[in-house]
């Protein structure tokens, strides 16, 4: 839905210090009931891919999936979207290392009761563990990135790291790669292998 994209743009502009009226009007017109706050576009890609695989149209359900551009922005977005602002239900994914930002940001925004689901390291780590490194390497090969992966693995900085750690780093070495693999890794999951934070998030919506 193009209108939901307009809502995302209006919310992002509001969070950056712009006016709130456009977001308020769109939220009412689109009957937005919940916003999924995610750190970046690769997380958005993964959540969207899982929803599609389960036959769900989150936008039609009044759910906006939104990239905040980093964990430290959660308080600002919670303030304008939660109880002090639009009064919407908030949820999302949180990296374990970033929980302090979420706890503090949500408390300051008066949204401490909102439920977020914690990934052990990050969502990419959860997906790689769920698939296993052998399957991830198959997917990398199918995407035409095997040679780039092999070159990356031979870099001095990668020596001593586990294959799983190498995959996580590799996904972030080229612009757009994490977003693309957000789709690829989720689409390759067996239904019973979806990481718990991602599964619980979608089930809660």
Secondary structure as UniProt FT lines:
FT   HELIX           2..15
FT   TURN            16..17
FT   HELIX           21..29
FT   TURN            30..31
FT   STRAND          34..38
FT   HELIX           41..53
FT   TURN            54..55
FT   TURN            58..62
FT   STRAND          63..67
FT   HELIX           71..73
FT   HELIX           74..81
FT   TURN            83..86
FT   STRAND          89..95
FT   HELIX           96..98
FT   HELIX           99..108
FT   TURN            109..110
FT   TURN            112..113
FT   STRAND          115..119
FT   HELIX           123..131
FT   HELIX           133..142
FT   TURN            143..144
FT   HELIX           146..153
FT   HELIX           156..158
FT   TURN            159..160
FT   HELIX           163..171
FT   TURN            175..176
FT   HELIX           177..187
FT   HELIX           191..193
FT   HELIX           196..204
//
